[in-house]
Amino acid sequence: MPFSLSTAGAGRAVRESVAGLPRAFWWLWTSTLVNRLGAFVATFMALYLTVERGYSASYAGLVASLYGLGGVIASLGGGVLADRLGRRPTMLVAQCATAASVALLGLMANPVAIAAVACLVGMASSASRPAVQAMMADIVRPEDRVRAFSLNYWAINLGFAVSSALAGFVAQYSYRAGFFGEAAMTLLCAVVVYTKLPESRPGDGSGPGSGARARDGRAGTDRSRSGGDGGGVRAGGEAPVSMLSVVRDGRFMSVVALSFVVALIFQQGSVGLPVAMGEAGFTSAEFGTAMAANGLLIVALQIPVTRFIQHRDPRRLLVVSSLLAGYGFGLTMFAGSLGVYVLTVVVWTLAEIVNAPTQTGLVVRLSPVQGRGRYQGMYSMSWSVAALVAPLMSGTVLDRWGARWLWGACAVLGTLAALGYWLLMRGLPQEDGVAAGGLLARKSLAGTGSPAPAAPVARAECAAAPVAATGPALAEAAHAASAHADFTDAEFTDAESALAESPEPAAAAGEAGTGA
């Protein structure tokens, strides 16, 4: 009986974790899973170059650096394209380019050609990330974004775990088959995007974000202006959000800097930890066992942990996750057995589970609607740059001072990041999905003569307010909102803006009532 009750509770928890998200999100989630199921190049590139092709370890490191450099360039370029061309076209172009370049890489034999094509693969594979994250922010309600980003991160790790195991068997048969397999899976991902996902960029006139106007960026601009100009959208007119606007956004760029510090710590799991364990006499199989705990924990705990954190203060979550990351790696200096290494991996994996969706949700919260692609691109670049710097950092520290200094440095960096988040996020503005909901409801009820509620009400309740009470513009927006449970904050802001522009809401309500 207790087992059946626990099973029923677990099933209910899973249903609650996935309920309420729009259909478009699940197709985007599916495309992410399919894409990660085909991952091969990033996992086995070093083995392919050194074992299959017979090149030196230094050459393999050069190719890996060029791959990462391509990712740095594409992170910014992909963000700009996501805002200019749209999320969907950017993803399609990036995925088709990835499929072509990966297949081409499998055919290259000349070392110069391999290095050049590897850089192209890095660019193409990274160009779609800002578009994916921006589309997710477009189609998911603010209060559900942490949960959505968490589920997407879960799909990434699930796909990576499965693909790593399958790719190992494929590599024993043929490395070239692995390259072609990844190309095929990436094309399948593009097919899913093409057939199932509409454009979501606000103001495009199609997709979930079609109700947005130029002024939809006003809420996002106000949120980010506290650290800079926050973007290029101004009330009363549309202006593009340039990369210069992003760079001038002081609060956001501070978040990017802190993200880079945290990313440096997490990168040590793939660059510093294997070297340190090897120098301590552990085998590659034992390192693989320790790292297996990372993937297993993410797959097992990402969803239940998200249920716990999704409505909690992001400042505290980022502070705690930074400390767990820093001191999780810091504890490695005391590891003398495989069991202790696994324990340290468990600690910093918990930090990863909390940090990834919270950090991405914070980036959306600080981004103006019209500049989400550029903001996500800048954020993605912080991880790409960390992937370039981390090997140099760990190699230098390990060679000159030893592993203890590397793990001590991780603890210091985690402490500094936690302090930075605590100071930076004081007075973080309330998210627009809640604040706008209360304002819209109070104004709508004021137009009907009904008493305003004492506290902000849910967006669904706002959509259910008398449709004709505030004029034709709001009536249309409210009708769309009430007809679709997955309407976005872009459409919601459109309704609020239409209401704000109505000079005489009460008169409009009277006319509507007379007409009825």
Summary of the structure (lengths in Angstrom):
residues: 516
radius of gyration: 24.4
end to end distance: 57.8
largest distance: 85.0
contacts: 1924
relative contact order: 0.12
helix: 80%
strand: 0%
